[in-house]
Amino acid sequence: MDLQDQLKNLFPDHVSENLSEDNKDNSNGLWIQDEPIICKYEKRKGKPITILEGYTGAAEDFKQLAKELKTKLSVGGTFKGDKIIIQGDYRDKIMNILISKGFNVKRVGG
């Protein structure tokens, strides 16, 4: 039982509007930006890859996002030079995941 649950038990009629808005905007701890993240498709050595670039937040947040995407899609990938490289063409799925997290995403390359 966390602090919010304890407060709800003590004050059942109270509605905290400020806390609920803050949690909606930044619930996953990542910095949401105004510029869109660019999601593009390339082939390297004959194999398809999906590249995400254009994130202006902290590098650690972008690494965390890369790890989440790789786990949800069950694919390999890496974080190199301010880019996330995912093995395979998963643009649609990645864009849906990022949009559900609150990011603006722009599709580039086919």
Number of C-alpha atoms within 10 A of each C-alpha: 5 6 8 10 11 11 11 13 10 10 10 10 8 9 10 9 8 8 10 11 11 10 11 11 14 13 13 13 10 18 17 17 14 10 13 16 19 18 22 19 20 16 12 8 6 7 10 14 18 19 22 24 16 15 21 16 12 11 14 10 16 21 17 13 17 19 16 13 20 18 12 11 13 9 12 13 19 15 18 9 8 15 18 24 21 24 17 17 17 18 19 10 13 20 20 13 16 15 12 10 16 18 20 16 18 13 15 12 8 6
